[in-house]
Amino acid sequence: MVVERSASIEALLEERRRFPVPEEFGKRANVRDPGIYKRAARNPEAFWARVAQELHWFKKWDRVLEWNPPFAKWFLGGKLNVSYNCLDRHLDTPRKNKAAIIWEGEPGDDRVLTYQDLHREVCRFANALKSLGVKKGDRVTIYLPMIPELPIAMLACARIGAPHSVVFGGFSAESLRDRINDSQAKILITSDGGYRRGTIVPLKRSADEAVQGAPSVEKVVVVRRVGDKSGATMQEGRDLWWHELVQGQPLTCPPEEMDSEDMLYILYTSGTTGKPKGVVHTTAGYLVGTYATTRWVFDLKEEDTYWCTADIGWVTGHSYIVYGPLASGAASIMYEGAPDFPDRDRFWAIIEKYRVNVFYTAPTAIRTFMRWGEEYPKRHDLSSLRLLGTVGEPINPEAWVWYWKHIGGERCPVVDTWWQTETGMILISPLPGLTTLKPGSATFPLPGIEADVVDEQGNSVPLGGGGYLVITRPWPAMLRTIYGDPDRYVKQYWSRYPNLYFTGDGAKRDEEGYFWLLGRVDDVIKVSAHRLSTMEIESALVDHSAVAESAVIGKADEVKGEAIVAFVTLKNGVNQSPELINELKQHVVRKIGAIARPEQIIFTAELPKTRSGKIMRRLLRDVAEGRALGDTTTLADPAVVQALKDKYGEEGEA
Ligand code: PRX
């Protein structure tokens, strides 16, 4: 088996409980006909075309799919605009004055934008971008906290055909700069600051630092979120306040007629090398995929209030706060701050305040809530909830059942949704009105999606066995390429097995065909559901003048899923010290961002390597997780890892 099994994975595979569809829920579910799977499988193209017909097209497509492996094109010849579909399409309907975005600021301020309001703000900002010379095809980087201007900016870009590249506000100046340079963005949109646990995050300062090394940026647009307390300064001629820029802009802006395959956005994600890759999503397929899955998986009804707690800086926020929900005419909540500010009941207070019906979060958050205790959700009326979802990492059955019981009141189905930045849309998930749930299983590929579990040679593994998860036919929202690096696209996803999309995840199917996701099989780790590359953290460490070599691993962690442990070899003459440990941790934060801060740094005279010089991370994981050492016969010098184990044992006790 390809994945080493931690205790939580063992528990997952022994899980036997079943949760049938609650009767009341099943009666009203959007998808009630089990025939949908067969219909989709019989003719997937006709199936997706039927979904696409529900959207607005300036010109209908000529052909649904062109598949020249590994390059897919969907809805060829079609013309449409994503912002038109998310906004204008609703304005002639009773949705016009319905809440599109319900925003809650961390300090307790709030703002509701109806579809009409959002349309107006998007048009004004789209006109503002045009006034800065932004044209179809120009890239725009967005580095904002979770405030309404973030989706407004994204939709404004989509309206004029300028691909956006949203960079999570927790990334460092350096990470931001690398992403701007890779995409050669002309405009950067940021804010003076943002709020996090009552303190101010100085985004503008990081933006200034980033732009110094990013010559493609001509203008910086700055949202005033925090005000004078932010300490932000404006650079004459380069920086413009958002509120001044939109003043006097026309209230409408004709949408650009985009080709189905025109780029909608780039989103950088960590891969198996030190350099993040720009995942490219295009217009029609992405819209069709996110629109369809939002309706099926979240079972959204016109009157629902829906809340996905992700940050829009990640793909979950792109697909399931902004594009999928708005294309579906939903009321989508966005929250700026932390779950424990001012107290550990903030999420539950928000659910009560807005009477949230559908709630979507990450297993790491659920495990944190479990640890905090039931008293926090008990303080609030959560009876409005009718469906719960999770995403981002495997969910252990214990957390699943806690979520079902203490948040869902034993009446809400829990949909565990598997997907990736690259897939753009949910691919493996229950249909909540049809699927009998098993805690910890993402259940089955959605209608129109074909997945398999294969062995090293690419042969399908019979039910009951484990291997690598692959997707066996193209799907509408799949990434089209890596920005500026088509070879990497081919190599990364399509070279391991001919014509099969390699996900990088291990999986098992049980005797009934349910899929159980077992975590990454490559050098990608998931820390609190954030995706990081061990190589990227290693590069950051080696960049420090004291470090000769480093190896980073994800160690199983009860709350975070994985925790970052870095083994570091110092240069000759450099002394180990607790100060140096702190300095190295800080160095990683400066290079990448706080999400990549190693939890533990272990100094070692040498790293265990094979005779060909490859670092044996598996053994480092054994050391970090306190397991008996696995096979060491391929090591150049087995004494190295034994010494490390002895030393680590001592440090563990210290
Ligand atoms: O390992 C899988 C894990 O997250 C990876 C994708 O990370 P990212 O691109 O950041 O997207 C996360 C949000 C879509 C996958 O390769 N993953 C995501 N969802 C699940 C999951 N692992 C198990 N179960 C899930 N539901």
Residues whose N, C-alpha, C, O or C-beta is under 5 A from the ligand:
A	BS01	PRX	T316 T390 V391 G392 E393 P394 I395 D416 T417 W418 W419 Q420 T421 E422 A442 T503 D505 L517 G519 R520 A529 R531
